[in-house]
Each structure stands twice: as structure tokens, then as C-alpha cells.
């Protein structure tokens, strides 16, 4: 999944050009000081000219050309180094993604196999069967969620996703999502505040927007060590549009990770930390979906253990009457 690079900045081509530049600089040095020097000495001797002017000019030309060539070599080496660093970072992120995503797929598959073996070897009461079937359906939903996330991301990145945009009230959309998925976050208290007490109509793709909400809700509930996980959603209109703030009381985010968490495959925290599990695609997908809607997502946190705030900044549509300003 390494991103493609244009041919004129390919590291191999740059390396070859750097070597050619180095060889050319050496060849020019030899040519000027062995060839041109001899020719100038012959001219000076023939016409009885002052040799200092000629040789001084020649020396500065050599210094200038060699300086340019050495500069090109250094730039080429720097570009190769930067590309190598980016490639190595992407490789590490991909390796972490493969490890974590394999875990995300293996866990429900192992669970399903265990339940099916139980059905095969034992006669179970109907009540136990229904309970196990419910667990199996939950594992299947988990598998489908991971697979659909990958497929949806591939469609978005390929540019083939056209979307089905319809006008809907953002407040009503979030409230409907909370009600429809309450069983997925049974231990998380979700509150929705709309101080302006008014609807906010906006053209959105309902399927993509629900994926965005699912990831933000899941982050608040999963990455949380509190006895009572909370997610407070607040609609804050302002002159430029609308901010939807998703504030939780979870594990928080280190300051150095605030800008990195929206990168593909990036997972904050230590690899052995239980809260660091995940595919590293959730917040990346959130940011991509926000951009498709002409919006953006920013993260805030006072540090580890102090919760976090994800703000979805939505621009005001032309002709919309999102009047008023409410303090966050």
C-alpha cells in the first residue's frame, strides 16, 4: 500500500543522477585543470598576456560549477533520506496495521469456531442456543464492520465513491443514530445538547455520516477506563458554520499524538497497551468522510487520562440561517 511517487522524484532516479553529478564534477575538474589550463597557458605565452586575470577567472568558474554540482548531490541525498524515512515509517505503520487487523479478524473467528464446536458436540437447551446464537451474530457483525470499513475506505480513496447526498437535520441525524445503536454502547452515557434549540439542515451522505458517528462513539466507549464512560455531544453554531463537539471522559491523547491520530494506520499508545488496539483506520476514515462533506475534524485533549474532544467543523451552507452564537 505504499503510495506511488512521480518518476522525476523517484529515489532510484535521484540516486543515479546524484552519482552522475558527482562523476561529472570530477570529470570537469580534471578537464579544466588539465585541458583548459594547458590551453590558456599556451594563449598567454603566445600573446604575452598577464596570466593572473585568466587563471583567476577560470578558478572562480570551476568553484562555481563544482559548488552547484555538490549542492545538487546534497539535495539528492537529502531527498533519498527523507523518502527512506517516510517509507520506513509507512512500513512500520503497515506492520502494526496487519498485526492489529489480524487480531481484529482472528478474535471473532475463533469465537465463532468455539460456539460452533459447542453446538456440534453438545445438546444444548433452547435458551442456551439462543444466547450462543446472539453471541455469534455479534461476532459476525464485528467481522462485517471491519470488512466494510476496509471496502469503504478503498472506495473513498479511489475516488469512485459518488455518494447519495440528501438534506437532513444534523441534530435529528445524531439523535437517531444514538437511539438506533444504543445496544452497542450499553455502558456509555451519551448526551446531546443543542443550546440554540433549532435544526441545522445540511446535505449529507447518511451512510458515510453514520460511519463517522460510529467511529467517534466507539472511540469514546472503547478507549475509556472510567467506571461510567460518557460522551457529551454539543451543537455550537457560529458565524462561519457549526461545530459539533464530541467530548468524552476517556483515556485522553498525548499532545504529540494530536495531529498524528488522523493518519492512516496510526495508533496512539504503546503496542502492549490494551487501549492501543484497533486497525488505525477509524479516525483516518472519520477525517476522509468529513472532507467529502466539506468539513474537517480536529482533536483536543489536556493529556493522558483527561479525556478528549473531537470537533466536527461544518461550514454554513449558502443561504442557511444558522444565526446566533453559543459559547462552547
C-alpha positions in Angstrom: 0.0 0.0 0.0 3.0 2.2 -0.5 1.9 5.4 -2.2 3.2 5.9 -5.7 5.8 8.6 -6.4 6.3 10.5 -9.6 9.1 9.3 -11.9 11.1 12.6 -11.5 11.3 12.3 -7.7 11.8 8.5 -7.6 14.7 7.8 -5.2 16.5 5.4 -7.5 16.5 8.0 -10.3 17.6 10.7 -7.9 20.4 8.4 -6.6 21.6 7.8 -10.2 21.5 11.5 -11.0 23.5 12.2 -7.8 26.2 9.7 -8.8 26.2 11.2 -12.4 26.6 14.7 -10.9 29.5 13.5 -8.8 31.2 11.8 -11.7 30.6 14.9 -13.9 32.1 17.2 -11.2 35.2 15.1 -11.1 35.5 14.9 -14.9 35.0 18.6 -15.2 37.6 19.2 -12.6 40.1 17.1 -14.4 39.2 18.6 -17.8 39.5 22.2 -16.6 42.7 21.8 -14.7 44.5 19.6 -17.2 42.9 20.6 -20.5 41.8 24.2 -20.2 44.7 25.2 -18.1 47.2 24.0 -20.8 45.2 25.9 -23.5 45.2 29.1 -21.5 48.9 28.9 -20.8 49.6 28.5 -24.5 47.5 31.6 -25.3 49.1 33.6 -22.6 52.6 32.6 -23.7 51.8 33.3 -27.4 50.3 36.8 -26.9 52.4 37.6 -23.9 49.4 38.4 -21.7 49.0 38.8 -18.0 48.2 35.3 -16.8 46.7 36.3 -13.4 43.4 37.6 -14.9 42.8 34.4 -17.0 43.6 31.9 -14.3 41.7 33.8 -11.6 38.6 33.8 -13.8 39.0 30.1 -14.6 39.3 29.3 -10.9 36.1 31.1 -10.0 34.2 29.3 -12.8 35.5 25.9 -11.5 34.5 26.8 -7.9 31.0 27.9 -9.1 30.3 24.9 -11.2 31.6 22.5 -8.6 29.6 24.2 -5.9 26.4 23.8 -8.0 27.1 20.1 -8.6 27.9 19.4 -5.0 24.7 21.2 -4.0 22.7 19.0 -6.3 24.4 15.9 -4.9 23.5 17.0 -1.3 19.9 17.8 -2.3 19.6 14.4 -3.9 21.0 12.6 -0.9 18.6 14.6 1.4 15.6 13.6 -0.8 16.6 10.0 -0.7 17.0 10.2 3.1 13.5 11.8 3.5 11.9 9.3 1.2 13.6 6.4 3.1 12.3 7.8 6.4 8.8 8.1 5.1 8.9 4.6 3.6 10.2 3.1 6.8 7.5 4.9 8.8 4.8 3.6 6.4 6.3 0.1 6.6 6.1 0.2 10.4 2.5 1.5 10.3 1.5 -1.2 7.8 3.1 -3.9 10.0 1.2 -2.6 13.0 -2.0 -2.4 11.0 -1.5 -6.0 9.8 -0.9 -7.2 13.3 -3.8 -5.4 14.8 -6.2 -6.1 12.0 -5.3 -9.8 12.1 -6.2 -9.7 15.7 -9.5 -8.0 14.9 -10.4 -10.7 12.4 -9.0 -13.7 14.4 -10.8 -13.0 17.6 -14.4 -13.2 16.3 -13.4 -16.1 14.0 -12.0 -18.0 17.0 -15.1 -17.2 19.0 -17.4 -18.4 16.2 -15.5 -21.7 15.9 -15.8 -22.3 19.6 -19.6 -21.7 19.6 -20.0 -24.0 16.5 -17.9 -26.7 18.2 -20.1 -26.4 21.2 -23.2 -26.8 19.0 -21.7 -29.8 17.3 -20.6 -31.7 20.4 -23.4 -30.9 22.9 -27.1 -31.0 23.1 -28.0 -27.5 24.4 -31.2 -26.2 25.8 -33.1 -23.8 23.6 -32.3 -20.9 25.9 -28.6 -21.5 25.7 -28.8 -21.9 22.0 -30.4 -18.5 21.6 -27.8 -17.0 23.8 -24.9 -18.5 21.8 -26.6 -17.5 18.6 -26.7 -14.0 19.8 -23.0 -14.1 20.6 -22.3 -15.5 17.2 -24.3 -12.8 15.5 -22.4 -10.2 17.4 -19.1 -11.7 16.2 -20.4 -11.7 12.6 -21.4 -8.1 12.9 -17.9 -7.3 14.2 -16.3 -9.1 11.1 -18.6 -7.3 8.7 -17.8 -4.0 10.3 -14.1 -4.5 9.8 -14.5 -5.7 6.2 -16.9 -2.9 5.3 -14.5 -0.3 6.8 -11.8 -1.5 4.5 -14.0 -1.6 1.5 -15.5 1.8 2.2 -12.0 3.3 2.6 -10.9 1.7 -0.7 -13.8 3.3 -2.5 -13.2 6.7 -0.9 -9.5 6.7 -1.7 -10.0 5.5 -5.3 -12.3 8.5 -5.9 -15.1 6.2 -7.2 -17.4 6.9 -4.3 -20.1 9.3 -5.6 -22.3 9.2 -2.6 -26.1 9.8 -2.1 -26.4 13.3 -0.6 -29.7 14.4 0.8 -30.7 17.3 3.1 -31.2 16.2 6.7 -31.2 17.9 10.1 -27.8 17.2 11.8 -29.3 17.2 15.3 -32.0 14.7 14.3 -29.4 12.5 12.5 -27.2 12.3 15.6 -30.2 11.6 17.9 -31.5 8.9 15.5 -28.1 7.3 15.4 -27.8 7.2 19.2 -31.3 5.6 19.5 -30.7 3.0 16.8 -27.3 1.9 18.2 -27.9 2.2 22.0 -27.4 -1.5 22.4 -23.8 -1.2 21.1 -22.8 1.2 23.8 -24.9 0.0 26.8 -22.4 1.2 29.4 -21.8 4.6 27.9 -23.9 7.6 28.8 -24.5 9.7 25.7 -26.0 13.2 26.0 -26.9 15.6 23.2 -27.1 19.3 23.7 -28.5 21.8 21.3 -28.5 25.2 23.2 -29.7 27.0 20.1 -32.8 24.8 20.1 -33.1 24.8 16.3 -32.5 22.4 13.5 -29.3 22.5 11.3 -30.2 21.3 7.8 -27.2 20.1 5.8 -26.7 17.9 2.7 -25.0 14.7 3.8 -24.5 11.1 2.8 -26.4 9.2 5.5 -24.4 6.0 5.1 -21.0 7.8 5.4 -22.1 10.1 8.2 -23.3 7.1 10.2 -19.8 5.5 9.8 -18.3 8.8 11.0 -20.6 8.8 14.1 -19.9 5.1 14.7 -16.2 5.6 14.9 -16.5 8.6 17.2 -19.0 6.8 19.5 -16.8 3.7 19.5 -13.7 5.6 20.4 -15.4 7.3 23.3 -16.7 3.9 24.7 -13.7 1.7 23.9 -10.8 3.9 24.9 -12.2 4.6 28.3 -11.1 3.4 31.8 -13.8 5.3 33.7 -16.4 3.4 35.8 -19.0 5.3 33.8 -17.9 6.2 30.2 -19.5 9.4 29.0 -19.9 11.1 25.6 -21.3 14.7 25.6 -22.3 15.9 22.1 -22.9 19.6 21.8 -24.0 21.7 18.7 -22.3 25.1 18.7 -23.4 27.4 15.8 -21.2 30.4 14.9 -20.8 32.9 12.1 -18.9 30.5 9.9 -21.0 27.4 10.4 -21.5 24.8 13.0 -19.2 22.9 15.4 -20.4 19.5 16.7 -18.3 18.7 19.7 -17.9 15.1 20.9 -16.4 15.3 24.4 -15.6 12.1 26.3 -14.0 11.2 29.7 -11.7 8.6 28.2 -8.0 7.9 28.2 -7.1 11.2 26.6 -4.5 11.9 24.0 -0.9 12.8 24.4 -0.1 16.2 22.9 2.4 14.7 20.5 -0.2 12.4 19.1 -3.0 15.0 18.4 -2.1 15.6 14.8 -0.9 12.1 14.1 -4.1 10.2 15.1 -5.8 11.1 11.8 -3.0 9.4 9.8 -3.7 6.1 8.1 -2.7 3.1 10.3 -1.6 5.3 13.2 -2.5 4.1 16.7 -1.7 6.2 19.7 -0.2 4.4 22.8 2.2 1.6 23.3 1.7 -1.6 21.3 1.2 -3.6 24.5 -1.4 -1.2 25.8 -4.9 -2.6 25.6 -6.3 0.9 24.7 -4.0 0.9 21.6 -5.8 -1.9 19.9 -7.6 -1.2 16.7 -7.0 -1.1 12.9 -5.6 2.5 12.9 -8.2 3.4 10.3 -11.1 4.7 12.3 -10.1 8.3 12.7 -8.5 8.4 9.3 -11.8 7.4 7.9 -13.6 10.0 10.0 -11.4 12.7 8.6 -11.9 11.5 5.0 -15.7 11.4 5.4 -15.6 14.9 6.9 -13.7 16.2 3.9 -16.2 14.6 1.5 -18.8 16.7 3.2 -16.6 19.8 3.0 -15.9 19.7 6.8 -13.0 18.8 9.0 -12.3 17.1 12.3 -9.9 18.4 14.9 -8.9 16.8 18.2 -8.2 18.4 21.6 -7.0 16.9 24.9 -5.4 18.0 28.1 -3.3 14.9 28.1 -3.5 11.2 29.0 -6.3 10.3 31.4 -8.1 13.7 30.9 -10.5 12.8 28.1 -10.6 14.2 24.6 -12.8 16.4 22.4 -13.3 15.7 18.7 -14.9 18.7 16.9 -16.6 18.3 13.6 -16.4 21.7 11.9 -19.1 22.1 9.3 -19.2 25.1 7.0 -22.5 27.0 6.8 -24.3 26.2 3.5 -25.2 29.0 1.2 -28.5 30.6 2.1 -28.6 28.8 5.5 -29.8 30.7 8.5 -27.6 29.3 11.2 -27.9 32.6 13.2 -26.6 33.2 16.7 -23.5 32.2 18.6 -23.4 29.9 21.6 -20.4 29.6 23.8 -18.9 26.1 23.8 
